[in-house]
Amino acid sequence: MTRFPRPLEPGDRIAVTSPSSGVGDRLRPRVEASIASLRERGYDVVVGECMGDDKVVSAPKEQRAAELVAFLSDPDIAAVVPPWGGETAIDLLDQVDWDALRDLDPTWLVGWSDICSVLLPLTLRSGWATLHGWNLADTAYAAPEGLAHWLDLATATGAVSQTSPGRTRDGWDDYVAEPGVTEMTLDRATSWSVLGGGDAELSGVLIGGCVEVVSPMAGTPYADVPAFGREHADEGLLVYLEVCEHGAYDAARALHGLRLGGWFEHASGVLIGRTAAPDAEKMSQHEAVADALGTLDVPVVLDADIGHTQPFLPLVNGASATVTVRDGVGVVTQRLG
């Protein structure tokens, strides 16, 4: 059974470390603005040593793993948030004693993109609920109307419902140009849809992440979603996935691989995030999903507000959820704890 960290409260300590890429001059003003926003909300913030930007990762893997585990194990720290994602946090997987973490009281780990490399095994191997959808650099944003900020989920004690706002923008990092920006620029209309048409209602236990990150983990002991599905066979899984930059052919291959690996064997539904990744000459991103998942006997939702386009709908791995899609509007209700 998944265990939920206790709800955050003002005065709690939040730790910042970089399990993947660190913080260079380009990102530092935004990170500082986001730390300030947490302090303005009443949280104590501590910044770790693994924040460098000389290489693709913030520090050697042994150092990154040790700092991450130290923060997650510290009873005085209520949440751990990375500054942003990166590229190769997969190198941490065999550096962490996931089974030892299972014996500890859980701490919130928040993140998305390459941080899925850590979120997924922490839920599957250690049994902790983890929070997908925002990084520290996103924290200074106000959540658009209808959606929750990641802190809204981390402080919640019951059900949280979110409704798609029907607006988006391609891209997610306008804060690089405007470090102090607090409003997401949602400049065009969008809607959710269901593969094959119509409306849908689906429910199950949430699990998933970024396709480019989680697909190389499939088939390893760190991403045994089929086993997680067997544990939750009565309720079923809601598998959520989003493509960051894969072209349509690569996306189709990755999704086929997850299907063949049993990720959807116990799924009651699938959520596919909206993507700005390119179509291929003879296959669109939607056609890639249909090619790989069109034979599943469960609803497949397209263009959900998760992933590398604004806005960001936060989801908790391990939480039971109900999703409805009616007339292009998606509603997600998660039950925490």
Stockholm file with secondary structure:
# STOCKHOLM 1.0

chainA/1-337         MTRFPRPLEPGDRIAVTSPSSGVGDRLRPRVEASIASLRERGYDVVVGECMGDDKVVSAPKEQRAAELVAFLSDPDIAAVVPPWGGETAIDLLDQVDWDALRDLDPTWLVGWSDICSVLLPLTLRSGWATLHGWNLADTAYAAPEGLAHWLDLATATGAVSQTSPGRTRDGWDDYVAEPGVTEMTLDRATSWSVLGGGDAELSGVLIGGCVEVVSPMAGTPYADVPAFGREHADEGLLVYLEVCEHGAYDAARALHGLRLGGWFEHASGVLIGRTAAPDAEKMSQHEAVADALGTLDVPVVLDADIGHTQPFLPLVNGASATVTVRDGVGVVTQRLG
#=GR chainA/1-337 SS CCBCCCCCCTTCEEEECCSSCCCCTTTHHHHHHHHHHHHHTTCEEEECSCCCCSSSSSSCHHHHHHHHHHHHHCTTEEEEECSSCCSCGGGGGGGSCHHHHHTSCCCEEEECGGGHHHHHHHHHTTCBCEEESCCGGGTTSCCCTTSCCHHHHHTCSSEEEEECCSEEEEBSCGGGTCTTCCSCCCCEECCCEETTSSCEEEEEEEEEEEHHHHGGGTTSTTCCHHHHHHHTTTTCEEEEEECSSCCHHHHHHHHHHHHHTTTTTTEEEEEEECCCCCCBTTBCHHHHHHHHHTTCSSCEEEEESCSSEESCCCEEETCEEEEEEETTEEEEEEECC
#=GC SS_cons         CCBCCCCCCTTCEEEECCSSCCCCTTTHHHHHHHHHHHHHTTCEEEECSCCCCSSSSSSCHHHHHHHHHHHHHCTTEEEEECSSCCSCGGGGGGGSCHHHHHTSCCCEEEECGGGHHHHHHHHHTTCBCEEESCCGGGTTSCCCTTSCCHHHHHTCSSEEEEECCSEEEEBSCGGGTCTTCCSCCCCEECCCEETTSSCEEEEEEEEEEEHHHHGGGTTSTTCCHHHHHHHTTTTCEEEEEECSSCCHHHHHHHHHHHHHTTTTTTEEEEEEECCCCCCBTTBCHHHHHHHHHTTCSSCEEEEESCSSEESCCCEEETCEEEEEEETTEEEEEEECC
//
